[in-house]
Amino acid sequence: MRQDHSVSNHPPAEVPDTLFADADAESRWRARFTAARVSLPHWARDAPDRNIYISNASGVFEIYAWDRATDTHRQVTDRPNGTYNGVISPDGEAIWWFRDSDGDEFGNWVAEPFAGRPHDDEPAPAMPASVPGYPAGLGLGRSVTALGVSNDDGTTVYVAKGGAPAEVIYQDEHDGGVAALSRDETLVAIEHSEHGDNRHPALRVLTLTGEKVAEKWDGEGKGLDAVGFSPVAGDQRLLVQHERRGREELLVWDVTADTETELTIDLPGELTADWYPDGSALVVVHTHEARNTVYRFDLGDQGLTKLNTPPGTIGSVDVRPDHTVEYSWSNAARPGVVRALHTDGTERVLLEPPGHKAPPSVELQDVFVPSEGGQVHALYARPAGAPDGPLPTIFSLHGGPHSQDEDRFSAYRAVWLDAGFAIMHVNYRGSSGYGSQWRDAIEGRPGLTELADVAAVHSWAVDKGLADPAKCVVNGASWGGYLSLLALGTQPQLWAAGVAGVPVADYLAAYEDEMEPLRAFDRALFGGSPDELRDRYVECSPITYVDRVRVPVLVVAGENDPRCPIRQIENYLARLADRDSPYEVYRYDAGHGSLVVAETIKQTAIEVHFVRRHLGL
């Protein structure tokens, strides 16, 4: 839904020319953002030398094609606000990518040849019979394509066979989408929330004409996520992530026989996985206390073998036809890299982006703090060479909320450290990676529940002499931006300033304007819609507490954001304007975040400059 783009009359944020007087320090922080990055390549199933990946080498995150046989690279997309959603066809002949408008996430899939199209030609609509909408899954086969579309009418799944016009095989008012296409291209697995809770989806397997083959739902509060069908044609086993024992684990569902095998993997934390190419084993990614390890799990003898990956965070992992494991990796101190681990144990850098390398940063330390809901895990960093004693501290609140801060490299974290701030990442209740109970503890009272954990970590950091109580700043984007605004109003005594990027600021107005999948998410999170639970939405909305805000606030907002729309942010800012309270606003012409490196640098400079200026640093 397009939003009001009227000119803002609010105090504009200051854009500094530089952050640091020292030229080396200024060059270093910018170099972390401008260093080229690459995602893990995805290859064509039947032509594994043909690959696509995402990179910011042009200064904007776009899709690239890579022919491994000739080691040639080509930038596929070139759009002002970037492109991040792409798929390569099994034969390697076509690249599909999602075309939205100015980052609003609403659009349609288009396709073009792997080798490229004439400069003046537009990419062709990939499935002309489908309607525009938000992407809701894609299964791209040799002769069959299953495509999901979400809009205000709900979810629609289309299937196109052998070049024939697409037909609708599923339509429902509830949130859902395509999860997987079987290797023989006869079955489509969808995730759905017809039971009314898209935070805990159910699974259904359909024929290409929409007839139900099998159904699986674990009941209230227990979600199922389809990872993918076996890579062997005719093998209708579906790998599924479940949470029957209060954490994310794995099972294999034989759809034809409608039997299942739960996989017993004795590791703490949570698990996800994908298939080895011959269907005999899984590559398992284990998440525990914000770090990842990788294993091979043999489906025959149930053997578990740890793979030699360094400590840190695995962004993505995949297994080549020769069983080489390729993965993207980083940790807080070392920038990301894409590596290949061969079956003989040797390893190499797989894909080296062009240009300079990102300067390193500092390690994160683990912190465990008791709170009313249990033990909160936080990740803490101090500037290199910082003296002992309390420091100005950024309490960084991640988005999601079903996400987590991890031991991964962050240019954004590094610039705050360079500016003399300590950083505290809080994996509050609502975060993933710590079990279902922790993730779902915010249901019925979101926002206020998380902030109880943030307050506990704040108190701990002050009591330990790590954080200066007069210079603590709450900062986050998306859900983290929502929490930041809510914290400023409900915990005004704790904070010296706040930074809120693309936040929910007025929950009632946000619900009216946001994309339908997020309305479904909110209904599941709150226990109903605003029509049913208005008081609960009001209680958990930052605008309810805006008159209690007493410290400087910076709000960064995207003009075309379908997730945290601009009108509800303007409502909050109008209330701030009625008060004698300092605030500044920066609005940019994109959606829920920017894929443009220069824009990210600008926003980062605005935020650091705002906080230092108002804290007198």
Protein Blocks (a to p, Z undefined) as FASTA:
>chain_A
ZZdfbdcfbdcddddfbfbfblklmmmmmmmmmpccdddddddfklmmbccdddfknopa
cdddddfklopacdfbdcfkopabdcddfklpaccddddeehlopacdddddfkbpcfkl
ccddfblmbccdddebjaddfkbccdddddfkbpaddddeehiacddfbdcfbdcddfbd
cfklpaccddddknopaklccdddddfkopafbdcdebehiacddfbdcfbehiacdcdd
dffnopacdddddfklopacddddddehjddddddfklpaccddddeehiacdddddfkl
opacdddddedddfbdcddfkopacdddddfklccddddddfkopacdfbdcehjddddd
ddddddddddfkbccdddddddehiaedjddddddddehjlccddddddfklmmmmmnop
acdddddehiahiajklmmmmgopahjlmmmmmmmmmmmmmmnomacfklcccddehjlm
mmmmmmmmmmmmlpgbdcdehiafblmlmmmmmcfklmmmmmmmnopafklmmmmmmmmp
mklmmmmpcbdcdddddfklcklcfklmmmmmmmmmmpccddddddddddeddfbfklmm
mmmmmmmmmmmmmnoZZ
